Amino acid sequence: MRPLASAATPRYVGVVFVETWLFDGDARHPGAKVVGGGSMTALVPGRGIVAHREPGGVLHTYVQLARGRAWADAADLADPSAVVRCVAEEFEGVGAGADRPRHRRGHRPGRTPPARLPAGHRWARVPGVALLGDAAHLVPPSGEGANLALPDGAGLGEALAAPPGDVEAALAAYEAALFPRGARTAADAEKVLTLCVGGRAPCGLIEMFAGADG
Ligand SMILES: Cc1cc2nc3c(=O)[nH]c(=O)nc-3n(C[C@H](O)[C@H](O)[C@H](O)COP(=O)(O)OP(=O)(O)OC[C@H]3O[C@@H](n4cnc5c(N)ncnc54)[C@H](O)[C@@H]3O)c2cc1C
């Protein structure tokens, strides 16, 4: 849909995210206790592990590796076994007692090649076309993309339902709210990603949670 309204193309954000799910994690993976009752974040400059609990004893983990495009392309990330080997090498010697990534039954690795649209992405009105969610404002992974798509959907519905029933006016009103919302979130997402894997990690994130960074 996006090319109908915009020539912008997503580009790699510079950080590879490898997602893993440990099923029945507490029973089968002793190291899972480091996640605690909610979530666990372990970050250093350039790499990190974030894990959280999901229903049914599932532990969902994101491994973040700040690597160039060439590294990502060379890493054969389409092959789950290769991904696990690659991630394990990145964390060799780290986390005594923790369950380092291993390929085995009940452990389904997968990766997402995160991309982003230019900050402040916007387009001229195209009759009959509305973009929402990632099509409108693909931001670096920061825990906000789906949260941002929800007000898009609600805002579009409200605009279309509002009198006097002029669809083009409704879409223009929808976009007038969408553009600044997307720009704000893109800026925040960039900041969060830098806090997670940038040179000061994890200090900036700790300061943010402590309220010292707004
Ligand atoms: C690693 C990672 C972690 C994330 N974590 C979070 C988080 O914790 N919280 C959060 O809020 N967000 C998170 N996000 C972002 C979130 O996943 C996205 O912002 C959200 O899924 C966007 O929803 P969407 O409906 O716009 O797009 P999508 O979820 O991408 O849905 C688009 C759908 O359209 C389909 N489609 C594409 N082309 C066509 C076509 N031509 N015809 C028909 N169908 C088509 C696709 O198959 C897909 O099902 C994360 C993203 C990544 C990469």
Ligand as a Chemical Component Dictionary entry (heavy atoms), coordinates in Angstrom:
data_LIG
# 
_chem_comp.id                   LIG 
_chem_comp.type                 NON-POLYMER 
_chem_comp.pdbx_formal_charge   0 
_chem_comp.three_letter_code    LIG 
# 
loop_
_chem_comp_atom.comp_id 
_chem_comp_atom.atom_id 
_chem_comp_atom.alt_atom_id 
_chem_comp_atom.type_symbol 
_chem_comp_atom.charge 
_chem_comp_atom.model_Cartn_x 
_chem_comp_atom.model_Cartn_y 
_chem_comp_atom.model_Cartn_z 
_chem_comp_atom.pdbx_ordinal 
LIG C1  C1  C 0 11.697 -7.053  17.033 1  
LIG C2  C2  C 0 10.441 -6.233  17.152 2  
LIG C3  C3  C 0 9.836  -6.073  18.401 3  
LIG C4  C4  C 0 8.681  -5.313  18.529 4  
LIG N1  N1  N 0 8.121  -5.171  19.771 5  
LIG C5  C5  C 0 7.029  -4.393  19.901 6  
LIG C6  C6  C 0 6.431  -4.197  21.198 7  
LIG O1  O1  O 0 6.895  -4.717  22.207 8  
LIG N2  N2  N 0 5.350  -3.371  21.288 9  
LIG C7  C7  C 0 4.808  -2.752  20.199 10 
LIG O2  O2  O 0 3.826  -1.992  20.336 11 
LIG N3  N3  N 0 5.322  -2.946  18.959 12 
LIG C8  C8  C 0 6.415  -3.742  18.778 13 
LIG N4  N4  N 0 6.961  -3.936  17.536 14 
LIG C9  C9  C 0 6.337  -3.280  16.380 15 
LIG C10 C10 C 0 5.057  -3.994  15.901 16 
LIG O3  O3  O 0 5.313  -5.371  15.637 17 
LIG C11 C11 C 0 4.550  -3.308  14.615 18 
LIG O4  O4  O 0 4.596  -1.901  14.760 19 
LIG C12 C12 C 0 3.117  -3.724  14.308 20 
LIG O5  O5  O 0 3.058  -5.125  14.076 21 
LIG C13 C13 C 0 2.594  -2.968  13.085 22 
LIG O6  O6  O 0 1.307  -3.424  12.773 23 
LIG P1  P1  P 0 0.775  -3.273  11.308 24 
LIG O7  O7  O 0 -0.594 -3.869  11.321 25 
LIG O8  O8  O 0 0.913  -1.853  10.857 26 
LIG O9  O9  O 0 1.758  -4.098  10.378 27 
LIG P2  P2  P 0 2.042  -5.718  10.366 28 
LIG O10 O10 O 0 1.882  -6.235  11.752 29 
LIG O11 O11 O 0 3.302  -5.841  9.635  30 
LIG O12 O12 O 0 0.813  -6.228  9.534  31 
LIG C14 C14 C 0 0.757  -6.050  8.143  32 
LIG C15 C15 C 0 0.065  -7.264  7.552  33 
LIG O13 O13 O 0 -0.191 -7.023  6.172  34 
LIG C16 C16 C 0 0.138  -8.183  5.449  35 
LIG N5  N5  N 0 0.418  -7.777  4.059  36 
LIG C17 C17 C 0 1.537  -7.180  3.596  37 
LIG N6  N6  N 0 1.425  -6.959  2.290  38 
LIG C18 C18 C 0 0.213  -7.407  1.919  39 
LIG C19 C19 C 0 -0.498 -7.442  0.680  40 
LIG N7  N7  N 0 0.022  -6.957  -0.443 41 
LIG N8  N8  N 0 -1.737 -7.965  0.696  42 
LIG C20 C20 C 0 -2.306 -8.437  1.830  43 
LIG N9  N9  N 0 -1.670 -8.420  3.030  44 
LIG C21 C21 C 0 -0.436 -7.920  3.061  45 
LIG C22 C22 C 0 1.332  -8.770  6.173  46 
LIG O14 O14 O 0 1.491  -10.131 5.902  47 
LIG C23 C23 C 0 0.938  -8.521  7.640  48 
LIG O15 O15 O 0 0.162  -9.562  8.153  49 
LIG C24 C24 C 0 8.113  -4.698  17.387 50 
LIG C25 C25 C 0 8.711  -4.860  16.132 51 
LIG C26 C26 C 0 9.875  -5.621  16.018 52 
LIG C27 C27 C 0 10.498 -5.765  14.650 53 
# 
loop_
_chem_comp_bond.comp_id 
_chem_comp_bond.atom_id_1 
_chem_comp_bond.atom_id_2 
_chem_comp_bond.value_order 
_chem_comp_bond.pdbx_ordinal 
LIG C1  C2  SING 1  
LIG C2  C3  SING 2  
LIG C2  C26 DOUB 3  
LIG C3  C4  DOUB 4  
LIG C4  N1  SING 5  
LIG C4  C24 SING 6  
LIG N1  C5  DOUB 7  
LIG C5  C6  SING 8  
LIG C5  C8  SING 9  
LIG C6  O1  DOUB 10 
LIG C6  N2  SING 11 
LIG N2  C7  SING 12 
LIG C7  O2  DOUB 13 
LIG C7  N3  SING 14 
LIG N3  C8  DOUB 15 
LIG C8  N4  SING 16 
LIG N4  C9  SING 17 
LIG N4  C24 SING 18 
LIG C9  C10 SING 19 
LIG C10 O3  SING 20 
LIG C10 C11 SING 21 
LIG C11 O4  SING 22 
LIG C11 C12 SING 23 
LIG C12 O5  SING 24 
LIG C12 C13 SING 25 
LIG C13 O6  SING 26 
LIG O6  P1  SING 27 
LIG P1  O7  DOUB 28 
LIG P1  O8  SING 29 
LIG P1  O9  SING 30 
LIG O9  P2  SING 31 
LIG P2  O10 DOUB 32 
LIG P2  O11 SING 33 
LIG P2  O12 SING 34 
LIG O12 C14 SING 35 
LIG C14 C15 SING 36 
LIG C15 O13 SING 37 
LIG C15 C23 SING 38 
LIG O13 C16 SING 39 
LIG C16 N5  SING 40 
LIG C16 C22 SING 41 
LIG N5  C17 SING 42 
LIG N5  C21 SING 43 
LIG C17 N6  DOUB 44 
LIG N6  C18 SING 45 
LIG C18 C19 SING 46 
LIG C18 C21 DOUB 47 
LIG C19 N7  SING 48 
LIG C19 N8  DOUB 49 
LIG N8  C20 SING 50 
LIG C20 N9  DOUB 51 
LIG N9  C21 SING 52 
LIG C22 O14 SING 53 
LIG C22 C23 SING 54 
LIG C23 O15 SING 55 
LIG C24 C25 DOUB 56 
LIG C25 C26 SING 57 
LIG C26 C27 SING 58 
# 
